[in-house]
Amino acid sequence: MSKSDPLGLEIERLWRLLGEVIEEQAGASFRRLVVRTRRRAVRSRLGDVEARRSLERELDGLDDAHAEVVIRAFLLHFRLANLAEQRHRVRILQERGRRSRPDDTDDTLAGVVESLRRAGRFPTDAGAAQAAVRELRIHPVLTAHPTEARRRTALMALDRVARILEARDDPRLPAAAARALDDRLREELVILWRTAEIRAEVPRPLDEVRTALVFFDATFYSLVPAVQRALVAAITPPRAPGTVDPSEMPSILRLGSWIGGDRDGHPGVTAEVTEHTARIQADHVLRGHEAVATRLMQTIAIFVPADRLDRDLSVRLLDDADRFPDLDTTLRRRFPDEPFRRRFGGIAERLRRTRHHLTGDPGATSGRYADAAELMEELAEIQRALVAAGLRRVAVGSVQDFRWQVETFGFHLAELEVRQHADVHRAAVATLRAASEEGTPAPISSIVGPGVTYGEVLETFRAIDRIRRRFGGAAAGRVVISFTERASDVTDVLELAAAAIGEAAAEIDVVPLFESAASLEATDAVLGSILADNRYREHLRSRGDRQEVMLGYSDSNKESGFVASNWLLYRAQSALATVADRHGIELTIFHGRGGTVGRGGGRLDRAVLGQPRGTVRGYLKVTEQGEVVASRYGSAAIALRHLELLAGAVMVAAADDEDGYTGGPTHISEADRRSMDRLAVSSSEAYRALVYDDPGFPGFFRRVTPIDVLTTMRLGSRPASRAAQQSAGDGGIEDGGIEDGGIERLRAIPWGFAWAQARIELPGWYGLGSAIDTMVHIEGPTALQRLAALYRTWPYLTAVIDHAELALARSDLDVARRYASLATVDGDERRWSEIEAEHERSVRGVLAVTGRARLLESSPAIGRAIALRNPDIDTLSELQIGRLARLRVLAPDAPGRADLERLVRLTVSGVAAGLQVTG
């Protein structure tokens, strides 16, 4: 391996260090076993039949102790390889940044702006450019789902490893320092080797809150200034007169969270949990603000004589002295002629006391901030004082960075959104009205949903109100209604909120969530009836005539299949925009995307460019969950790149709107729309014929995938099935009756996770091949030519086909056939044959549309990464298949069952790490 392949060299070096740890912890024979297994897997992938047989025989014959070492070795290898790949992406980004020039036009934010300018679609004047992006918003919403297979302990350990690797990468490092870092790396690998991968108990919602905050601490907080600086640099004209003033640039980022607020099918998320979540978030963000204020106190050591002190700054310093006389004495002694240091010292103390007040921690609270706006005003005053002192560079530098962070996160960190199923609200309203008719108080213990009482529904609204009053209006207030079907689902929320919090219900924003095929077909009719309701329209006027609507990608895909779901979502967005414009409403579409292609995953920036004209409107709000959060926000450099891509895509979409949006997808013909309709219908018919029309399919799904093991893995606090009855404290994933109609009830996340584990990825492509073949059969060969032309010119279809191509490339039917061998009931062989045939049709169709000779031909780096990982994933898949077969014939109380089940769970974690795909 040459020095020109730094990624390959680093992975091999990590393998070598891991081998040393295995030998140290388990013995030389175990290390030889791992090395032998890996070599056979590689040879097997190259077509060596004997190596394949030897691999299967040895893995099948391993006892539990030997099997566990192999599983843990490959699992930890993937954890390290993922870190190495992440670091390699960072190296590529850094190298690209060093080579870039002001006039480059690439997919960087600066390149996008330059391309738009050259096309006359973005202002060349600095002031106009600044005005053009003032309303730009990127709004990721973190969600907790049972897909993140890593414990928080492992996440933090891997972060320490990443920091060591980054330090080790310095070419100026002396040999002794490099050896010391290698020793630290070995120590961390030993800790990881001995860390339990499988959780001892089901994580609670608050555990998931704390896990998500790992990423806030690591990247989100420091990311805000970096994103803002990138935007300022991108829109600043390289040669035109005038400059962009950073202090006049509002933050384009907002952070939301469902973690601790999403109670749809999760009775463990209570009003108490939601309020506790708000306190945890406030504690984190206020500690972050306090640390920045303390750092600025230490760094802005600027001498200013008392007679030249800015008047507003003098007044603030006097206020600080009145509030905190002891602190003022200390600061005056330390910094007698450095007023900015004293001022930031006072800010840090006020933040500390604000934290004590908001979180309930013991400590003084007098002199605290009333809200984040008060701190923002103080920072603006400091900036004006710095400019008056001839220190504008400092004002628009680190002080402006702090101001952006406060503007973005306030004192609440992320807006907590509440989600509940429409059925629960319907039952609660029925309870309220029945009691009202009888003239009696509604019984708070009345059950209105699985594990949910009427009293808890009202208490949820009271919790929202208390959070808003304590942490600020931006801390909470949105209520998302799952499976919205009619206008009353929206007005029910206002009726319940009024019963709980009275006039404060006017501050609630109701967000209908459309996710079933039927509701997506009817979005325009339902939204139209919502906006025609006089009471709701009055409420909306008080909210600035702004309406948010959420679209669910996961459930629509599970119900209708990949192609049909994508087309339903496209049409729904266009229809919603038309209705909103007709009613004079400012519409925000909230995209409920998941991690896998089958749940709306893939390149998000390309998906944005594929949305109908007039639906983005400068504001992108999207869910980020599970392994997606780690992959996109685990590294500051990668997170910055991701957000730059999104900002660029939103700016291009805004330019498209300016170029002539008329309320519909004007860039495709009516004939093309009819072709897409037929494609969607044919795809859905093929998908539903397999998944829903065959009564034996649920059992086949249970046999051919490890869904039965996923239901016991304690991956998240949320049940896998909406219908699973659970007590509020149980959590976990329940089977949900897979054998008895459970496909409908099973959540889309474990559905996708199970197919990924079996190396099939079915939700990301099934039905596409049949749809293309049917279209060609009906319309003739020219249909394929028109589809290929649309693929080249229509970003929507480009994204759909490219995402299906990725899912097909990640699927591996050679390995999947081994999983299929577990399904031996009558009809299972036919079912598997249908899947294989559809896979072949879909690959053929994708290649015909794209004009490529093989999958991922235009993405060689991704293809190479998949090819390099496959042999190692094969080993874990083989171990999973063999032990899954054994597990399924054991009685529930059979000796050794618990150990065998633990090994299968470990393989699930390992395959997830290798594929970098869960749910």
N, C-alpha and C positions, 0 to 999 in steps of 0.2 A: 504494500500500500504506500503510495507516494505522499510526499509532503503537500502536494496540491489538493489533497483530500483531507482537510482538517477534521471534518465530521467523522469520517471513517476512522481516522487515527484516534480521535477522542473516545469513540465508542469501543474500539479495541482496547485502549488503555483502561477504560472503566471495566471492561470484561475481565481484564487481567487482574485488576485490583479486587474485583468481586470474587474471582477465583481464589485469590489469596485468603480472603475472608472466609470463604466456604471451607477451605482446607483447615484454617485455624479453628473454626467453630464446629465443623462436622467431621473433618478427617480427609486425608489424601484420596481415599477410595471414592468418597462422594464427589470430590472435585473431578476425578477421572470419569465418573459416571456422567456428570453434567457435560464435560467436554465431548465425550463419546456420543452422547445423545444429540448434541448440537451438530456434530459432523455428519451423523447419519441423516438428520433432518435436511441438511443442506444438499447432500447427495441425492436424497429422495426427491427433492424439488427439481433436481437436474435430470431426473428420469431413471435413476438407479433403482430398479425393482427390488433387488436383493437388500439394498440399504433400507428400503421402505419396510420390507418384511421383518428385517432384524430390529428396526425401530419399534414396530408394533409389538413384536414378541417380547422385547425387553421391557417396554413400558407397561405392557399388560401383566408382566410377571413380577413387577416391583412390589415389595411389601409397603405398608403405609409409611414407614420411616424413610425409606429411600425415595418413594414417590413425593413425599412432602419436601425433601431437599431439592429435587428437580423442579417442582412447581415454584417454590420460593425463589430459587435461583433465577428462573426465567422471569418471574414477576418482578423481582428487584432489577433485573437487567432492563426490562422495559421501562421501569420508572427512571432509570439512569439514562437510557437511550432517549427517552422523551425530553429529559433535561438537556442532553447534548444537542438534540435537534432544535430545541428552543434557542439555545445559545448560538447555534449555527445560523438560525434565521436572524438573530440580532447582529451577528457578524456581517451577514449579507446586507442588512439594512444600513449598518454603519459604513460599509464600503461604498454602497450606492450613494449615501449622503456625501461622502468625501469626493466622489466623482461628479456630483451634480453641478450644473451651472444655472444661472438665473433664467436663461431662455429655454431650458429643457422642457419638453412636454411629455411627461410620463404619467403614471397613475398616482404619483405623490400629490398631495394637496396643492403644492406650488405648481406642479405640472398641469393639473386639472384647470387651475385658474388661468395659467398661461394659454392653454388651449382654448378656453372660453374667450379670453381676450382677443386672441388672433382671429377667432370667428366672429368678433364683434358682439359677443353675448355677455360680456362682463365689463363693468366700467374701468376705464384706464385712469381716471382721476381718483386720487387717494380718498377724498371725502365721500365721493359717490360709492366707491368700493366699500368703505366702512359702513355706509348706510345700507348697502345691499345685503350685508350679512348680519345686521343687528338682530333680526328675528330668527336666525338659524338656531335650531335646537336639536341636540342628540340626547335621547332620554332612555338609557338602558334600565331595565327593571329586573332585579335579581329575583329568581324564584327557587324554591326548594322542592326538589323532586327526588324520588328514590333512584338516582342514576349515578351520583358521585360515589364511586366504589372505594374512595380513599378516606381514611380517618383523618381528622384534624391533626392528630399526632404525626401521622406520616407526612401530611402537607407541610408542616413546620420543619420536620427533619429534612425533607427534600429541598426546602428553601435554604437551609443551612448548607446543604451540599452544593446548591447552585452558587451561593456566594463564594464558597471555596474554589469551585471551578473557575469562576470569573477572576478571582485573584490569581489563580494558577496560570491563567492565560496570558499574563503580562510577560512579554519577551524580555523585559529588563530585570526580571526577577533573579536574584542571586541563587546559586545552586542550593545553598543551605536553606534559604527561605522556601524554595520549591520542595525540598525534602520534608520540611516541617508541615507544609500544607498537605503533602501526600499522607503524612501521618495523621493529620486531622481528618482527612478524607476517609482513611481506613477506619478511624474511630467512629465516624458517622455511619459508615457502611455496616459496622458491627452493630450499632444501635438499631439501624433499619432492619438488619437481619433478625434481630431478636425482638423487634416490635411486632405485636400481634396484628395481623392484617384484618382479621375478622372481629367485628365489634362484639363485645361480651353482652351487650344489651341494646335494645332498640334506642336510637338517638331520639331525644325529645326535641320539640320545635325550637327551644332556646339553644340547644346544642347546635342546631343548623344555623341559627342566627350568629352564633360565635364563630362558626366555621366560615361563613360568608365574610365576616369582618377581618379574617386573615388577609383577604384580597384588598379590603379598604386600607388596612395598615400598610400592605406591601406596595400597592400601586395606585389605587384610586385617588388618594389624597394628594400625592405628589404629581399625579397625572394632569390635574386641572391646569396648572400654569403651563405645562409643556404643550398641551393642546392649544391653549390660547396663544402662546408664542408662535406655534406653527401656523395658526390662522393669520395672525398679524403679518408674519413674514410672507405668507403666500399672497395676500391681497395687496401688499405694499408694491406699487408700481416700481419696477427696477430703475427707470430713467425719467419718469414723469415728475414734475414738481409736486411738492407736498408730501406729507408723511401721515401714516396712520397713528393716531394717538391711542396707545394701549389703555389709558385710563378711561377712555370713552367707549371701550369695547366690552359689552356685557359678556358674561360667561355663557358659552353655548351648551354646556353640559348640565344635565340634571340627573340625579340618581333616584330610582324608585326601588321598592322591595315588596314582595309578597311574603317574605319569610317572617313568620310570626303573625301574619294577617290573613293568609289564605286558609279559610275554614271550609271550603267546598269539599264535602266528604271526609272531613278531618275534624272530628269532635274534640281532638286534643288541643286544637287552637282555640282558646277561649279569650274572652275580653281581658282577663288577667294576664294571659300570655302576651297579648298584643301590647298592653301597657308596659309590661316588663321589657318587651323588645324595644319600645321607644326609649326607655331609660338606658338600656345597654348601648343603643346607638348614640344617644346624647353623650354618654360617658366617653365613648371612643372619639367622637368628633371634637368635643371640648378639650380633651387631652391633646388632640392634634393641634388645635388652635393655640392652646396655652404653650405648647412646645415651640411653635413658630414665633409667638410673641416673645418668649424668653430668648430665642436665638437672635431675633432682631434687636432685643435689648443689648445683647452681647456684641453685635456686629456694627450697628449704626452709631459708631463712636465719633460723632461730629461735634466739634467745638463751636459753640454759638454764645457770644457774650450776652449777658442779661439784657443790655439796652437794645439789642438787635433781635430780640426774641419775638416771633410772630404772636400777635395779640391772642388769637384763638388758642394757640398752643399754651400760652401763659395761663389763660383761664382754665384750661384742662388740667394743667399741672397744679394749680391751686385747688381744684376740685379733688384731685388725687390726694393732696395733702390733708384736706378735710376728711376724706373718707378713710384713709389709711395713714394716720400720723406716724406710726412706728416704721412702716415701710418707707414713707417719705424721708424720714430721718436717715435711714440706711442708704437710700438711693442718692440723697444729696451728699452724703459723706463720700460715697464711692464715685459719683459722677456729677461733681458740682457744676461744671460748665458744659455738660452733655445732655441737653434737655430731651433729645429723642430717646436716649437710653432710659431716662427716668419715665418718659411717657409710656414706652413699651413695657416697662416694669409694672406700671399701674394697670395696663391692659391685661397683662398676664395674671395679676392678682384678681382683677374683676372676673376674668374667665374662670379662674379657680373657684371663686365663690358662686359663680353662675352654675358651675358643675355640681357643687354641693347642693344647691337649691333644686336643680332639675332632677338629679338622680337620687336625692334623699341621703347622700353620703354625709357622715358627720363632718362638721366644720362650719366656719363662719359663712354667712350668706348675705350680710348687709353690704351694700355697695355693688351688688351684682348688676349685670345687664338686664334690662327689661326684655330685649329681644335682639336678634342678630342685626336688625336695621340700625340700632344704636351703635353697635361696633363698626358697621360699615361707614357711618357718618364720621366716627372718630378717625378711621383710616383715611377717609377723604380729606379731613382737616390736616392730618399729618402730611399727606401728599402736597397739599397747597402750601404748607409751611416749608416743605423741602424745596419746592419750586421757587418760592420767594427768596430762599437762601441760596439760589443758584445751583440747586442739587436735583434738577429734574430727572437726571439719569437714575438716581436712587429712588425717586418717587415712582417712576414707571417701571422700576426693576423689582426688587424683592418685596417692597411694600404693595405694589400692584398684584404680585403673585398671591400674597396673603389675602388681599381684598377679593380676588377671584375665588379663592378657596372658601371664604366666608359666604360669598354670594351663592356659590354652588351648594354648599352643605348646610348653611345656616347653623342652628344649634341642634338640628335633628338628624343630620347626616343623609338620610334617604326618606322620601315620602313613603309611609306605610300605607299600602292599599289593602283593602278588605275585599275578599271574594267569597261569595256564597251562592249556592245553587238556587235557581228561581223557585224550585219546588218548596224549599224551606220557607222562603218569603211568602209564597202563596198560602201555605199552611198557617203561618204566623198571622197573616192578615185575616184568614178565616176565623182563627181563634179570637182575634181582637174584635172583629165585627159581631161574632156570635155573643160575646160577653157584652158588647155595647147594646145589642138588641134586648138582652135580658136585664140590662141595667146593673150588671155586677162587674167587679174587676176581673180582667182576664187572668186565668190561672197560670202563674209563672212556671209551674212544673209541667205544664202540658207539653207533650212531645210533638215537635213539628218537623223532625228529620232524624236520621240515624244518630242517636246520641246527643241531639240538640233540643233544648227546651225553648219555649216561648220567652221565658225570662232571659235566657242567654242571648237570644236575638236582640232583645231590647238593650241588654247590657253592652252588646257590641257597639251600638250607636252611642251609648253613653261614654264608652271608652274612647271612641273617635272624638267626641266633643271634649273630653278631658285632655286628650293628647293635643288637640288643637289649641286649647286655652293655655296649656302648660309649655308646649314646645314650639308653638307658632302655627299659623294657618297652613303653611307648606308641609307640615309634618304628617298630616293625614287628611282624609276627607273624601277620597274616591272609593266608591263601592261598586265592584264589578259583579255583574249578575251572570253566572254561568247558565248556558242553555236558555237564553232569552228567546221567547217565541212570540210574544204579543206586547202591546203597549202597556198593559196592566202590570207586566213584570217590572217595568220602570217606575210606574206610579206607586206600586206596592212599597217600594223602598222609601219613598217620601212619606207615605202614610205611617209606616212603622217608625221612621225617624222622628216624625212629629209626635207620635205617641211617647217616644222615649226622651226626646230632648227639646220638644216644643219648637219655638221660633228658630233655634239654632239649626233645625233641619234645612233651613235655607242655604246653609254653607256646605251641604253635601252635594258632590258631583256624582251622578249616577251613570255608570258605563255599561251599556248592554254588550254582552259577549255572544256573538253568533258563531257556532261551531259545528252544528249538524248540517248535513246537505240541505235539508228542507229549510232551515233557518237562513242559510247562505243564499238560497234561491229567493227568499222572501225579504231580504234585508231592506230593499227600498220601500216595500209596502209597510214593513214593521216600523222602520224609522219615520216614514211619512205619517203613520198613525200616531206615533209618539209625539211628533212635532205638532200634530193637529190637536192634541189634547190641550185645552185652554189652561188648565191648572199647571201642567208641566211647562207649557210655553211661558207662562208667567215666571215660573221658577228659573227657567233658562235665561230669561232676560236679566234676572238678578245676578246671574253667573256670567254676564258679558256676552250672551248669545254664543257660547262656546259649548260644543258637544263632542265628547270623545266616544268612539265606538271601537270595540275590540273584536278582532277576527281570530278564531282558533284554527291553527293549522293541523294540530295533532289528531283531534277527533274526526275532523272532516276527512283526513287521509285514511284513518282506520275504517271509516264507514264507506268511503267511495273509491279509494285507491289513489295512487300518486297523481296521475294526469288529471283525472276528474276533479280532485281536490284543488289542484293549482288553478284550474280554469274557473271553478266555482269562486275561489277567492279573488281572482282577477276581476271577474264580472261583478262580484259584490262590491269591490272597491269603487269601480266605475259608477255603479248604481247609487252607492251612498253619496258620492261626490255630487251627483246630479240632484239628488233630493236635498242635500244640504244647501246647495246653491239656490235652489228654488225657494227655500224657506229663509234664506238670508242668514244661515248659520255658519260659524267658523268650525270646520270639522277637523278633528284629529283622529287618524286611524291608528290604533294600537295593535301591533302585530304580535300575536302569541306564537312565536316560532320556538321550536325545540332544538335539540342537538343534532339528531340524525337527519339525513335527507328526507326520510319519510315523515318527519315532523317539522319540515320547513327549514332544515339546517343547510349548510353549504356556505358559499361566499355571499355574505349578507350585502355587500356593496353592489354586487351584480344583481341581486334580487331587487334592491332599491331601484336600480336603473330599469328593471323590468316592470315596475308598477305602472298602472294606467296614468296617463297625463292628468295632472290636476289633483292627484290624491296624496302626494307627499307634502307639497306646500311649505317646504322649508322646515318641517318638523318630523323627525323620525323617533317613534317610540316603539320599543321592541323588548321582549323578554329575553333574558340571558340565564341559562340554567345549567345545573350539573357540571359535566366536564367542560362545557363551553366556557364557563366562567374562568376555569383554570387555564384553558388553552388560549383564551383571548386576553386575559387580564393577569396571568401569572407573572408576566415579565413587563416591566414598564415600557421597554422599547417596542415590544410586540403590541401592547395595548395602544400605544401612541399611533403606531402604524394602522391598526384596526380602526381607530376613531378618525384618523385622517382620511382613510378610504371612505368611511361612512359620510363624513362631512363633504368630501368631494362629490360623492354620488348624489347627496341631497342638493348640492349646489347645481349640478348638471340637471337634475329633475326640475329645479326651480327655473332654470334657464329654458328648459323645454316648455314649461307652463307659460312663460313670458312670450314664447315664440308663437303662441296661438292656440291655447287650450280652449275647447268649446264644449266641454262637459262629457266627452267620451273618447274612446281610443281612436283618434282620427288617423293614426298612422297605419292602420290596417283596413283592408276593404271589407265590405259586408260578406263577400264570398269567402274571404279568409276566416271571418268570424264563424260562418256556418261550418267550415271545415274543422275549426277547433271544437265547435259543438259536437260534431260527429265523432271526432277523436276522443273527446271526453266521455261521451256516451258509450262508445265501444270499449274503451279502457275500463270503465266502471262495470260494464256487463261482465267482462272477463274476470275482473277482480272479485266481484260479488258472487259469481258462479263458483269460484273456488272457496271463498271464505265463509259466505253466508248461506248459499243455496244448498250446500252439502251438509246434512245433519251430522255426518261423521267427522267433519273438519275440526271442531274443537278438540276432540280426542287426539286426532293426528297432530295438531299443533302442540298439545301437551307432551306427546311422545317424541316428537322430532326436535324439540327445543328443551332447554333446561328451565322452563318456566316454573316447574314445581320446586326447583331449588332456589330460584330467584325470589319466590314468595317467602322464603324463610331467612333471607340474608341480612335483615336489619340494615338495609342500605339507607333507609330514610324513615322519617316518622309517619309518613303518609301511607294509607292503605293503597294496594294496587288496584282494587276494584271499588267502584263507586257504591256497589251494593253490599260490600262487606260490612257486617254489623260488628262494631267494636266499642269497647269502653274507651273513655277519653284518655285513659292512661296507657293503653296497650301499644298503639302505634304499630309499626312494622308493615309488612306486605302480606296480605292474606290471599289464598288461592282464588277466592271469588267465584268458585263453581265453574272452572274452565270446561269441565266435561258436560255441564248442563246449561248451555246457552251463555257461558261466561264471556265469550268474545265481545258481545255487546257491552257487558258491564266492565270488562277489564279496561283499565286506563291505557291510553296510547303509549305511555312511557315504558312499562314492562313489556308491552306488546313489541315495541321496537327493539328493546334490549334483548329479548329472547331470540328474535330473528338474527340480530347481530352476533350473538354468542354462537349460534349454529352456522355461522359464516354464509348466510343466505341473503340478508338485507332485503327481504321481500317487500316491505312497505315502501322502499325507495324506487322501485321500478316495475312491479308486477302490473300487467295490463298494457304497458306501453307498446310492446311488440305486437300484440293482437290488434291494438287500435290502429297502428300504422298499416298492418296487413289489410285490415278491413277497409281502411280509407283508400288504399291503392286498388283493392278489389272493386269498390263501388265507383271510384272516380277515374280509375285508369292510371297508367304510369306517370302521367303529368302531375298527379297529386303529390308524388314523392318529390318531383322537381320543385313544385311550389312550396312544399314543406321545407326543403333544403334552402330555398331562397329566403323564406321567412326566418329560418334559423340564423342566417347570416345578417339579417337586417333588423330583426325585432328583438330587442333585449329581453323581453319576457320569455319568448320561446328559447332563446339562447340559454338563459338561466335554467329553465326546466330541463332541457335536454342535457346540459352539462352536469347538472346535479344528478340526473338519472345515470349518466355515464360513470360518475364517481361511485355511486352505489353499486352498479354492476361490476366495476373494477374491483371493489373491495369484497364483493361476494366471491366465494370460492367453492364451486360445486364439487370439485374432487374431494374436498374435506367434508362438505355438506352431505355427500352421499353416505359418509360414515354415520352422521347423525340420522339420516333417513333409514339406516339399517335398524335403528331402535324402534321404528314404527312398523309393526308386523301384523296389525289387524287387517281384516278383509277391507279392501279399498285403499289401503295406505300406499301400495305400490302404484296404483293408478294416480293417486293424488301427487305423489312425488314426480311421476312422469310428466304430469301437467306443469309442475313448477319448472322442471328441466327444459321442457319444450318452450315455455314462455320466456325463460331466461335466454335461450338461443334466439328466439324471435326478437327479443328486446335488444340484444347485442347487435344483431343484424340490422335492425331498424335504426339504432343510434348511429352505427357506422355509415349507413346509407344516407341519413340526413346530414351528418357532419362532413361526409366525404373523406373520413379518415380510414386508414387501413387497420388500425387496432385501437383499443380503448386507451385513453389518456395519451395518445400520440402527441397531442399539443401540450401536455403537462408532464414532461419526462421526469421532473424532480419528484412529483407525487407518485408516478408509476414506479420509479426506482425505490422510493421509500417503502411502498407496499411490497415490492418484490424482496427487498432486504429483510423485512420483518416476517414475511410469511413462513419461512422454515421454523423460526422460533415459536410463532403462534401455533403452528402445526403440532408441535410437541405438547403444548398445553391442551389443545383441542383433543388430541389422542388420549391423553390422560383423563380428560373430562368425560369423553364418550365411554371409555372402559369402566370407569367408576360410577358413572350415571347408570349404566346397565346393571351393575351389581346392586346399587342402592335401591333400584326400583323393584327388586325381587326380595328384598329383606323385609321382614316384619318390623313394625314400628318399634318393638321392644327388643329386637335382635341385638346380641352382643356385637360391639364394634360398629354399629350403625352411626352413632354420633361422630366417631372419628372419620368414617368414610364420608359422611355428609360434610364435615369440615373441610376435607380435602377437595371435594367438588366445589365448594364455595371459594376456596383458594384459587382453583382454576378459573372460575368466573372472574375474579379480580384480575388474574393474570391476562386472560384473553381481552378483557376490557382495556387494560393498560397497553397491550400490544396493538390492538385495533385503534385505540384512542377514540373509541365509539362505545357509548353505552345506550342510553335511551334518548 
